Amino acid sequence: MNYKINDFLISPDINLASKNNEKFELTSQEIIALKLFFSSDDGFVDTQTLESEIWGERIVTKNSLRKLISDLRLKFGDRESFKNIRGRGYKLTFESIEPSTVNHKKVTSYKYLFTLLFIILICIVAILSYSYKGKVKTLPKVSTQTVFESKDYILDYATHNNTLFVTARDKNTSKLYKVLNRQNTVLMSENYSGAYRGLEIHTSGRTIMHMVEDSKCKIKIYRIPVEDQIDEIPCNRQNAFPSFDWIDENRFYITFNVDPSSSIKPFVYDLTTKRLEEVFSINFESENKKNFIDAYIKGHNDGVFSLRENHLDKMSLTYFEGNNRRTLYKFRAKPYSVAVAQQNLFFVGNNNELFMLPLSDDILSQDINLSLLMASQATKIDDPLVLEEQLYFSLGNVTKEVIYSSSGDFTYSLENGVRDFTYTDNVLTVLALTNSGYAIEQLKDGLVFNTIYFDSNLSLRHIAFFKNEIFLAGADGVYKLFENKLIQISNIKTIELVSNGKCMIAEGDGIHLFEQKKHTFMKIVEQGERAFQSEQGCLFVDTLTGNIVNENREIISKQTKKRLLIEHKGKLAHRYNVKEQTHIVDIKTGKVIERTRERARYTRLISYEDDILYLGGTDVNTSILRLKLD
């Protein structure tokens, strides 16, 4: 029997769907789901059957199934065929087609041959299974328990004597919670966002807490959780979120930069000597001499795990030991933590799934055999931590990135959050993140006219629209999107991609101009930075002279501040943050042209006709879960 969904013909082995010249493959989970629908009496399959057959004993939420159905709807371009029967399951409307007589004869003629081959295959699988018996580890059974819920954004959390302590914030306030038996008690609060940040508690009760107090960055150490302060370390606001890890009762790692222009790397602070000491036993320096940030660290035996962010804004999970290092995983987005136990490492993967990596005595040379603890979730999971020998993680702890306008007339969101956006040739082009890749939408006169989804593990952070084509860029190079596929046109590790419709430049170790005839980028200057689009060309700052020049290196203006730049309403302007707003300031007059209602996140801000579009965030609904491995 063959099947059709929305005129897409499903292949006999249900791994491919095609209609006219359009064709796509189905994932293993989608194949199982479709087989269940096709074999049912009326196309209805209950939720429990779908979850148990698709994911087996893995822990999943209803969001996993919703995402799977959503992906099928997108692939088949049909929401109506996949109906949600509320509270019960899903029903698929499909067409059954009897195979043609010719095909039937072909199948019959090869029946015995296929049967023989099938028997041989089964024998081979049985032999291999027996040969490798004992080498394959079964997936651990896990269960979860919610221990904290809030509408605040979680910054950090830690436990002591089975009590949970959580630092959190919303748009206007900061709180430190004490949580016992799921009852939240506010221990500290401030009427501004981000007052309480990092938190790390030793088994003795000694507590490190990072906070902003009287507009000053401070790291306070307490004898027991947030009581009886015993020490204080001043820090600079540039080091917004230092990471801590206790070595023993008197010493701890802290990520720091003594010089604001230096990399942020681990140091050791000693409570007995009151000294911040450089780490000489482990080499944390970058191999290319570029600046980096060790955003999160966790010591393990003689080494340290780090979530390292390089100069191109790309993050990887790296293990350092002595003079050696090993990259274990590369991320598309930026996770906040990893969880380290004595024998296992836990982290969230690129598709929003939870992985476990068994650790050997020699991490530098061990095999990387990841086990899947939780399947890909529709709701964001992050912040995994091992606390008092138990594994925790956050669910939904993400302020989704949304495009706002300074006028308040425009709001736009897409998938898991917007990465970048640009306005060129009267077209707004938006790049957003999904669990398995990226989504792109284009709007003209406020209406969506083009939507594209594609899977990718590449780190893509910038988008440009040039000569009716979409270009993407990041630490993995520059790509053109053609028929939903990425075609690499340059290996420039890009930190900015700019087009005004007439020209296009990429910033990364200099300024590179796109040559349309050769379909590649050519470096035009070594000493260029802060690229931005303008009606006067693709502009950037010549770092030798301080002049703002175009792609032909013609002088357009002189910068007055070493700040990011924008053209708005025909005027060149600097843009920078003033308290909780971003100001657009005319270069010539020094007057404020425009200001946003809140800070533009990740410096994402563009001119949009007479308005300003900038990246902001939405409210959250988050929780902390404890995960038990049986």
C-alpha positions as CSV (number, residue, x, y, z in Angstrom):
1,M,0.0,0.0,0.0
2,N,1.2,3.5,-0.9
3,Y,0.1,6.7,0.8
4,K,-0.3,10.4,0.0
5,I,-0.4,13.5,2.2
6,N,-1.4,16.8,0.7
7,D,-0.5,15.3,-2.8
8,F,2.9,14.3,-1.5
9,L,3.6,10.6,-2.5
10,I,5.3,8.7,0.3
11,S,7.9,6.1,-0.8
12,P,7.2,2.5,0.0
13,D,9.8,2.5,2.9
14,I,8.3,5.7,4.2
15,N,11.6,7.6,4.2
16,L,10.9,10.0,1.4
17,A,8.1,12.2,0.2
18,S,7.8,13.8,-3.3
19,K,5.4,16.1,-5.3
20,N,6.3,17.3,-8.7
21,N,9.9,18.5,-8.5
22,E,9.8,18.9,-4.7
23,K,11.3,16.1,-2.6
24,F,12.4,15.8,1.1
25,E,13.6,13.1,3.4
26,L,11.9,12.1,6.7
27,T,13.7,11.6,10.0
28,S,13.6,8.3,11.8
29,Q,11.1,9.7,14.4
30,E,8.9,11.1,11.6
31,I,8.9,7.7,9.9
32,I,7.8,5.9,13.1
33,A,5.0,8.5,13.6
34,L,3.7,8.1,10.0
35,K,3.8,4.3,10.3
36,L,1.6,4.6,13.4
37,F,-0.9,6.9,11.6
38,F,-1.0,4.7,8.4
39,S,-1.6,1.5,10.4
40,S,-4.4,2.9,12.6
41,D,-8.1,2.3,11.7
42,D,-9.0,5.9,11.1
43,G,-5.7,7.9,11.2
44,F,-6.0,8.6,14.9
45,V,-3.1,7.7,17.3
46,D,-3.3,8.6,21.0
47,T,-0.5,10.7,22.6
48,Q,0.8,8.0,24.9
49,T,1.3,5.5,22.0
50,L,3.1,8.1,19.9
51,E,5.5,9.1,22.7
52,S,6.2,5.5,23.8
53,E,6.7,4.2,20.2
54,I,8.8,7.1,19.0
55,W,11.0,7.8,22.1
56,G,10.8,4.5,24.0
57,E,11.9,5.0,27.6
58,R,13.5,8.4,27.1
59,I,12.1,11.2,29.1
60,V,10.2,13.7,26.9
61,T,7.6,16.4,27.4
62,K,4.5,17.0,25.4
63,N,6.5,19.8,23.7
64,S,8.6,17.1,22.0
65,L,5.6,15.6,20.3
66,R,4.2,19.0,19.4
67,K,7.4,19.9,17.8
68,L,7.5,16.7,15.8
69,I,3.9,17.3,14.5
70,S,4.8,20.9,13.8
71,D,7.8,19.8,11.7
72,L,5.7,17.4,9.7
73,R,3.1,20.2,9.0
74,L,5.9,22.4,7.8
75,K,7.4,19.7,5.5
76,F,4.1,18.8,4.0
77,G,2.9,22.4,3.9
78,D,-0.4,21.4,5.4
79,R,-1.7,22.1,8.9
80,E,-5.2,20.6,8.2
81,S,-4.0,17.0,7.6
82,F,-2.4,16.8,11.0
83,K,-5.2,17.6,13.5
84,N,-4.8,17.8,17.3
85,I,-7.5,16.0,19.1
86,R,-7.3,18.0,22.3
87,G,-6.4,15.9,25.3
88,R,-6.3,12.7,23.3
89,G,-3.8,12.6,20.5
90,Y,-3.5,13.4,16.8
91,K,-5.3,12.4,13.6
92,L,-3.8,12.3,10.2
93,T,-5.8,12.7,7.0
94,F,-4.1,10.7,4.2
95,E,-4.9,8.9,1.0
96,S,-4.3,5.2,0.5
97,I,-3.2,4.0,-3.0
98,E,-3.1,0.5,-4.3
99,P,0.3,-0.3,-6.0
100,S,0.1,-0.7,-9.7
101,T,-0.1,-4.2,-11.3
102,V,3.3,-3.8,-12.9
103,N,4.9,-2.9,-9.6
104,H,3.1,-5.8,-8.0
105,K,4.5,-8.2,-10.5
106,K,8.0,-6.8,-10.0
107,V,7.7,-7.3,-6.3
108,T,6.4,-10.8,-6.7
109,S,9.1,-11.8,-9.1
110,Y,11.8,-10.7,-6.7
111,K,9.9,-12.0,-3.6
112,Y,12.2,-15.0,-3.0
113,L,15.4,-13.0,-3.6
114,F,14.3,-10.3,-1.1
115,T,13.3,-12.9,1.4
116,L,16.7,-14.6,1.1
117,L,18.6,-11.3,1.4
118,F,16.5,-10.4,4.4
119,I,17.3,-13.7,6.2
120,I,21.0,-13.1,5.5
121,L,20.8,-9.6,6.8
122,I,19.1,-10.8,10.0
123,C,21.9,-13.4,10.5
124,I,24.6,-10.7,10.1
125,V,22.9,-8.4,12.6
126,A,22.5,-11.2,15.1
127,I,26.2,-12.1,14.8
128,L,27.3,-8.5,15.2
129,S,25.0,-8.0,18.1
130,Y,26.4,-11.1,19.8
131,S,30.0,-9.9,19.0
132,Y,29.4,-6.5,20.6
133,K,27.3,-7.7,23.5
134,G,28.4,-5.9,26.6
135,K,30.0,-3.0,24.7
136,V,26.7,-1.1,24.1
137,K,25.3,0.8,27.0
138,T,21.6,1.0,27.4
139,L,20.1,4.5,27.7
140,P,19.6,5.4,31.4
141,K,16.1,5.7,32.7
142,V,15.4,9.2,34.0
143,S,12.6,11.0,35.8
144,T,12.2,14.7,36.6
145,Q,10.9,16.7,39.5
146,T,10.1,20.4,39.4
147,V,11.8,22.2,42.4
148,F,11.4,25.9,41.5
149,E,8.9,27.9,39.4
150,S,8.9,31.6,38.6
151,K,8.2,34.3,36.1
152,D,11.6,35.7,36.8
153,Y,14.7,35.0,34.6
154,I,17.1,32.7,36.4
155,L,20.7,34.0,36.5
156,D,22.2,31.2,38.7
157,Y,21.4,28.7,41.4
158,A,23.1,26.5,44.0
159,T,22.2,24.1,46.8
160,H,23.3,23.6,50.4
161,N,21.8,21.0,52.8
162,N,19.0,20.3,50.4
163,T,18.0,24.0,50.2
164,L,18.0,25.7,46.8
165,F,19.2,29.3,46.4
166,V,18.3,31.2,43.2
167,T,19.4,34.6,41.8
168,A,16.8,35.9,39.4
169,R,15.6,39.1,37.8
170,D,12.8,40.7,35.8
171,K,12.8,44.0,33.8
172,N,12.7,46.1,37.0
173,T,13.8,44.0,40.0
174,S,16.4,41.5,41.3
175,K,15.8,38.8,43.8
176,L,17.6,36.1,45.7
177,Y,15.3,33.2,46.6
178,K,15.6,30.5,49.2
179,V,13.6,27.5,48.1
180,L,12.7,24.7,50.5
181,N,9.9,22.2,49.8
182,R,9.1,24.2,46.6
183,Q,8.3,27.3,48.8
184,N,10.0,30.4,47.5
185,T,11.2,32.9,50.2
186,V,12.8,36.2,49.1
187,L,16.1,36.7,51.0
188,M,17.2,39.8,49.1
189,S,15.7,42.2,46.6
190,E,16.6,45.4,44.7
191,N,14.5,47.7,42.5
192,Y,16.8,47.3,39.5
193,S,17.6,44.4,37.2
194,G,20.7,42.4,37.5
195,A,21.7,43.2,41.1
196,Y,22.3,39.5,42.0
197,R,24.2,37.3,39.6
198,G,26.6,34.4,40.0
199,L,26.3,32.0,43.0
200,E,28.5,29.1,44.1
201,I,28.3,27.3,47.4
202,H,31.0,25.0,48.9
203,T,30.0,21.9,50.9
204,S,31.2,23.7,54.0
205,G,28.6,26.4,53.3
206,R,31.0,29.1,52.2
207,T,29.3,31.1,49.5
208,I,30.5,33.2,46.6
209,M,28.0,35.7,45.2
210,H,28.5,38.2,42.4
211,M,26.4,41.4,42.6
212,V,26.1,45.0,41.5
213,E,25.8,47.3,44.5
214,D,25.8,51.1,44.4
215,S,26.6,50.8,40.7
216,K,29.8,48.9,41.5
217,C,30.7,45.3,40.6
218,K,31.4,43.2,43.7
219,I,32.1,39.6,44.6
220,K,31.2,38.8,48.1
221,I,32.1,35.7,50.1
222,Y,30.0,34.5,53.0
223,R,30.6,32.0,55.8
224,I,27.3,30.3,55.2
225,P,24.8,31.0,52.3
226,V,24.4,34.8,52.2
227,E,25.1,35.3,55.9
228,D,28.2,36.5,57.8
229,Q,30.3,38.1,55.0
230,I,34.0,37.3,55.3
231,D,35.6,38.8,52.2
232,E,34.9,41.0,49.2
233,I,36.6,41.3,45.8
234,P,36.1,44.4,43.5
235,C,35.5,43.6,39.9
236,N,34.9,45.6,36.7
237,R,31.5,45.9,35.0
238,Q,33.1,44.6,31.8
239,N,33.4,41.2,33.4
240,A,29.6,41.0,33.6
241,F,29.2,37.4,34.5
242,P,32.3,35.8,36.1
243,S,32.3,32.1,36.7
244,F,33.4,30.5,40.0
245,D,34.3,27.0,41.1
246,W,35.5,26.0,44.6
247,I,38.9,24.1,44.7
248,D,38.7,23.6,48.5
249,E,37.3,25.5,51.4
250,N,39.7,28.4,51.1
251,R,40.4,28.6,47.3
252,F,38.3,29.0,44.2
253,Y,38.6,29.5,40.5
254,I,37.3,32.8,39.2
255,T,37.2,34.0,35.6
256,F,38.6,37.5,35.5
257,N,40.5,40.0,33.4
258,V,42.8,42.3,35.5
259,D,43.2,44.5,32.4
260,P,39.9,45.4,30.7
261,S,41.5,44.8,27.3
262,S,42.7,41.3,28.2
263,S,41.0,37.9,27.8
264,I,38.7,36.7,30.6
265,K,40.3,33.5,31.9
266,P,40.5,31.5,35.2
267,F,42.5,32.8,38.1
268,V,42.6,31.4,41.7
269,Y,41.6,33.5,44.7
270,D,42.9,32.5,48.1
271,L,40.8,33.5,51.1
272,T,43.7,33.0,53.6
273,T,46.1,35.3,51.7
274,K,43.5,37.6,50.1
275,R,45.3,37.3,46.8
276,L,44.2,36.8,43.2
277,E,46.8,34.4,41.7
278,E,47.4,33.5,38.1
279,V,47.1,29.8,37.1
280,F,50.4,28.4,35.9
281,S,49.7,24.7,36.1
282,I,47.2,24.9,33.2
283,N,47.7,26.8,30.0
284,F,44.5,28.7,29.2
285,E,46.1,31.0,26.5
286,S,44.5,31.0,23.1
287,E,46.4,29.3,20.3
288,N,45.9,32.1,17.9
289,K,46.8,34.9,20.4
290,K,43.2,36.4,20.0
291,N,41.1,37.4,22.9
292,F,38.7,34.9,24.4
293,I,36.2,34.6,27.3
294,D,36.0,31.5,29.5
295,A,32.3,32.1,30.2
296,Y,31.8,29.1,32.5
297,I,34.4,26.8,34.1
298,K,34.3,23.7,36.2
299,G,37.3,21.9,37.6
300,H,37.7,18.2,37.3
301,N,40.7,16.2,38.7
302,D,43.8,17.9,37.3
303,G,42.0,19.8,34.6
304,V,39.2,22.3,33.9
305,F,36.2,22.2,31.6
306,S,35.4,25.6,30.0
307,L,32.6,27.0,27.8
308,R,35.1,29.1,25.8
309,E,33.9,32.0,23.6
310,N,36.4,33.0,21.0
311,H,37.0,36.3,19.3
312,L,34.4,35.5,16.7
313,D,31.7,35.0,19.3
314,K,31.6,31.2,18.8
315,M,31.5,28.9,21.8
316,S,32.9,25.5,22.3
317,L,33.2,23.0,25.2
318,T,36.9,22.5,25.9
319,Y,38.8,20.6,28.4
320,F,42.2,22.0,29.6
321,E,44.9,19.9,31.4
322,G,48.5,21.1,31.8
323,N,49.7,22.3,28.4
324,N,47.1,20.2,26.6
325,R,43.5,20.9,25.6
326,R,40.7,19.1,23.7
327,T,37.5,20.5,22.2
328,L,34.6,18.2,23.0
329,Y,31.7,20.0,21.4
330,K,31.0,23.1,19.3
331,F,27.8,25.1,19.8
332,R,25.6,27.1,17.5
333,A,24.2,29.2,20.4
334,K,25.7,30.0,23.8
335,P,24.8,27.7,26.7
336,Y,25.3,29.0,30.2
337,S,26.8,26.0,32.0
338,V,27.8,22.3,31.9
339,A,27.2,19.8,34.7
340,V,30.3,17.8,35.9
341,A,30.1,14.7,38.0
342,Q,33.0,12.4,38.9
343,Q,32.3,10.0,36.1
344,N,30.0,11.9,33.7
345,L,29.7,15.3,31.9
346,F,26.2,16.7,31.1
347,F,25.4,19.5,28.6
348,V,22.7,20.8,26.3
349,G,23.3,20.1,22.6
350,N,22.7,22.2,19.5
351,N,19.1,20.8,19.0
352,N,18.0,21.5,22.6
353,E,18.6,18.0,23.8
354,L,20.4,16.8,27.0
355,F,23.6,14.8,26.5
356,M,25.7,12.7,28.9
357,L,29.4,12.0,28.2
358,P,31.0,9.3,30.4
359,L,34.4,10.5,31.5
360,S,37.5,8.3,31.6
361,D,40.7,8.9,33.6
362,D,42.3,10.3,30.3
363,I,39.8,12.8,28.9
364,L,42.3,14.1,26.4
365,S,42.4,10.9,24.5
366,Q,39.1,9.1,25.4
367,D,36.4,8.3,22.8
368,I,33.5,10.8,22.6
369,N,30.4,8.6,23.0
370,L,27.5,10.7,23.8
371,S,24.3,9.3,25.4
372,L,21.0,11.0,24.9
373,L,19.2,11.7,28.3
374,M,16.4,13.9,27.0
375,A,15.2,14.2,23.4
376,S,15.0,17.6,21.7
377,Q,12.5,19.8,23.5
378,A,10.3,22.6,22.1
379,T,10.8,24.5,25.4
380,K,14.3,25.8,26.0
381,I,16.4,23.7,28.4
382,D,19.7,25.0,29.8
383,D,21.8,25.7,33.0
384,P,22.6,22.0,33.8
385,L,24.4,21.7,37.2
386,V,25.4,18.8,39.4
387,L,24.7,20.0,43.0
388,E,25.2,17.7,46.0
389,E,25.5,14.8,43.6
390,Q,22.1,15.5,41.9
391,L,21.6,16.7,38.4
392,Y,19.5,19.9,37.8
393,F,18.6,22.0,34.7
394,S,16.3,24.9,33.9
395,L,13.3,24.7,31.6
396,G,12.0,27.7,29.7
397,N,14.7,30.0,31.2
398,V,15.1,32.2,28.1
399,T,14.1,35.7,27.4
400,K,13.1,35.3,23.8
401,E,14.6,37.8,21.5
402,V,12.0,40.0,19.8
403,I,12.3,42.9,17.4
404,Y,10.8,46.1,18.8
405,S,10.6,49.7,17.4
406,S,11.4,52.9,19.2
407,S,8.0,54.2,18.1
408,G,6.2,51.3,19.6
409,D,4.4,50.6,16.3
410,F,6.3,47.4,15.4
411,T,6.8,44.1,17.2
412,Y,8.1,40.9,15.5
413,S,9.1,37.5,16.8
414,L,10.2,34.3,15.0
415,E,10.8,30.8,16.4
416,N,13.2,30.4,19.3
417,G,14.5,34.0,19.0
418,V,15.9,36.5,16.4
419,R,19.6,36.3,15.6
420,D,19.9,39.2,13.2
421,F,17.9,41.4,10.9
422,T,18.5,43.9,8.1
423,Y,16.5,46.4,6.0
424,T,17.6,46.6,2.4
425,D,15.7,47.6,-0.8
426,N,12.5,48.1,1.3
427,V,12.7,44.4,2.5
428,L,13.1,43.5,6.1
429,T,15.1,40.2,6.3
430,V,15.1,38.3,9.6
431,L,17.3,35.4,10.8
432,A,16.1,33.3,13.7
433,L,17.2,30.2,15.6
434,T,15.3,26.9,15.7
435,N,16.0,23.6,17.6
436,S,17.6,22.1,14.5
437,G,18.8,25.0,12.5
438,Y,17.5,28.4,11.3
439,A,14.4,30.2,10.0
440,I,14.4,33.2,7.7
441,E,11.5,35.4,7.0
442,Q,11.3,38.4,4.7
443,L,8.7,41.2,4.9
444,K,7.7,44.0,2.6
445,D,5.3,46.7,3.6
446,G,4.8,44.8,6.8
447,L,3.7,41.6,5.1
448,V,5.6,38.3,5.0
449,F,6.4,37.2,1.5
450,N,9.1,34.6,2.0
451,T,9.7,32.0,4.7
452,I,12.6,29.5,4.7
453,Y,13.5,26.8,7.2
454,F,16.7,24.7,7.0
455,D,18.7,22.5,9.3
456,S,22.3,23.3,10.1
457,N,24.9,23.0,12.9
458,L,26.9,26.0,11.5
459,S,27.3,29.1,13.7
460,L,25.5,31.8,11.7
461,R,24.9,35.2,13.3
462,H,24.6,37.7,10.4
463,I,22.3,38.1,7.5
464,A,22.4,40.3,4.3
465,F,20.1,40.8,1.4
466,F,22.0,41.6,-1.8
467,K,20.7,41.6,-5.4
468,N,17.7,39.5,-4.4
469,E,19.8,36.9,-2.7
470,I,20.2,36.0,0.9
471,F,23.7,35.7,2.5
472,L,24.5,34.4,5.9
473,A,27.8,34.6,7.9
474,G,29.5,33.8,11.2
475,A,32.5,32.1,12.6
476,D,32.1,29.3,10.0
477,G,32.4,31.6,7.0
478,V,30.0,33.3,4.5
479,Y,27.3,31.4,2.8
480,K,24.7,32.0,0.1
481,L,21.3,30.4,0.5
482,F,20.2,28.7,-2.7
483,E,17.1,26.5,-2.9
484,N,17.1,26.1,0.9
485,K,20.7,24.9,0.8
486,L,23.9,26.7,2.0
487,I,26.6,27.3,-0.5
488,Q,29.9,28.5,1.0
489,I,31.4,31.4,-0.9
490,S,34.1,32.4,1.6
491,N,35.8,31.1,4.8
492,I,36.1,34.6,6.3
493,K,35.4,34.3,10.0
494,T,32.8,37.1,10.0
495,I,31.9,39.5,12.8
496,E,29.7,41.7,10.6
497,L,28.0,41.4,7.2
498,V,26.7,44.6,5.6
499,S,24.8,45.4,2.4
500,N,22.9,48.5,1.2
501,G,21.6,46.7,-2.0
502,K,24.4,48.1,-4.2
503,C,27.5,46.7,-2.4
504,M,28.2,44.1,0.3
505,I,31.2,43.9,2.7
506,A,32.2,41.4,5.4
507,E,34.2,42.4,8.4
508,G,36.6,39.8,9.8
509,D,40.4,40.3,10.0
510,G,39.9,43.4,7.9
511,I,37.2,44.5,5.4
512,H,36.3,42.3,2.4
513,L,34.3,43.5,-0.6
514,F,32.0,41.1,-2.4
515,E,32.8,40.9,-6.2
516,Q,29.7,39.8,-7.9
517,K,31.4,38.6,-11.1
518,K,33.8,36.4,-9.2
519,H,31.1,35.5,-6.6
520,T,33.6,35.8,-3.8
521,F,35.0,38.3,-1.3
522,M,38.3,40.2,-1.8
523,K,40.1,41.9,1.1
524,I,40.3,45.7,0.5
525,V,41.8,46.9,3.8
526,E,43.5,45.2,6.7
527,Q,42.8,48.0,9.2
528,G,39.0,48.4,9.1
529,E,36.2,47.9,11.7
530,R,32.6,48.7,12.7
531,A,31.1,48.2,9.3
532,F,27.6,49.5,8.7
533,Q,25.2,50.2,5.8
534,S,24.5,53.6,4.4
535,E,23.0,55.3,1.3
536,Q,26.5,56.5,0.7
537,G,27.9,53.0,0.4
538,C,29.1,50.1,2.6
539,L,30.9,52.1,5.3
540,F,33.5,51.3,7.9
541,V,36.1,53.0,10.1
542,D,39.7,53.1,9.0
543,T,41.5,52.4,12.3
544,L,44.7,54.2,11.2
545,T,43.0,57.5,10.5
546,G,39.7,57.3,12.4
547,N,37.9,58.3,9.2
548,I,34.6,56.8,8.1
549,V,35.1,55.6,4.5
550,N,33.1,53.7,1.9
551,E,34.0,50.5,0.0
552,N,36.1,52.6,-2.4
553,R,38.0,54.0,0.6
554,E,36.6,57.5,-0.1
555,I,36.3,59.6,3.1
556,I,32.7,60.2,4.1
557,S,33.1,61.7,7.6
558,K,35.2,61.7,10.8
559,Q,34.1,59.7,13.8
560,T,33.8,61.6,17.1
561,K,33.6,58.6,19.4
562,K,34.9,55.1,19.2
563,R,31.4,53.7,19.1
564,L,29.2,51.7,16.8
565,L,27.7,53.6,13.9
566,I,24.4,53.9,12.0
567,E,22.8,56.0,9.3
568,H,19.3,57.2,10.3
569,K,17.2,59.7,8.5
570,G,20.1,60.5,6.2
571,K,22.4,61.4,9.2
572,L,25.5,59.5,10.3
573,A,25.3,58.8,14.0
574,H,27.0,56.9,16.8
575,R,25.0,54.5,18.9
576,Y,25.7,53.4,22.4
577,N,24.0,52.5,25.7
578,V,23.1,55.1,28.3
579,K,21.8,53.4,31.4
580,E,18.9,51.1,30.2
581,Q,18.5,52.8,26.8
582,T,20.4,52.9,23.5
583,H,20.9,56.4,22.2
584,I,21.4,57.4,18.5
585,V,23.6,60.5,18.5
586,D,24.3,62.8,15.5
587,I,28.0,62.8,14.7
588,K,28.1,66.4,13.7
589,T,25.8,68.1,16.3
590,G,26.1,65.6,19.2
591,K,22.3,65.7,19.6
592,V,20.3,62.6,20.3
593,I,18.3,61.7,17.2
594,E,16.5,58.8,18.7
595,R,16.5,56.6,21.8
596,T,15.1,53.1,22.4
597,R,12.8,52.1,25.2
598,E,15.3,49.5,26.5
599,R,18.8,48.5,25.6
600,A,19.4,46.9,22.2
601,R,20.5,43.4,22.9
602,Y,23.7,42.2,21.3
603,T,24.0,45.6,19.6
604,R,21.3,44.6,17.1
605,L,19.8,47.9,15.9
606,I,18.9,49.2,12.4
607,S,17.2,52.1,10.7
608,Y,13.8,51.3,9.4
609,E,12.3,54.1,7.3
610,D,11.8,56.9,10.0
611,D,11.8,54.3,12.8
612,I,14.5,52.4,14.7
613,L,14.2,48.6,15.1
614,Y,16.1,46.9,17.9
615,L,16.4,43.6,19.6
616,G,14.7,43.3,22.9
617,G,13.3,40.5,25.1
618,T,10.0,39.1,26.3
619,D,8.9,37.9,29.7
620,V,9.7,34.4,30.8
621,N,8.0,31.5,32.6
622,T,10.7,29.3,33.9
623,S,11.4,26.4,36.3
624,I,14.3,24.4,37.7
625,L,14.0,20.6,37.5
626,R,15.9,17.9,39.3
627,L,16.7,14.9,37.1
628,K,17.0,11.5,38.6
629,L,18.9,8.7,36.9
630,D,17.6,5.3,37.9
